[in-house]
């Protein structure tokens, strides 16, 4: 199976198998990315993949500009 097609539970060779092996910043980044992916997965059945991504981007921009 190609690295880009691995299930979320399998780490490609050379990557840490545990969050404990990462620095604090790496852990925070990984968890933020996971939260984004999970939010998109949650919204896809309702609005479709592209709309889910657009909505997440809009929400992030509102937070960046203090409009949340």
Secondary structure by P-SEA (a helix, b strand, c coil): cccccccccccccccccccccccaaaaaaaaaaaaaaaaaaaacccccaaaaaaaaaaaaaaaaaccc
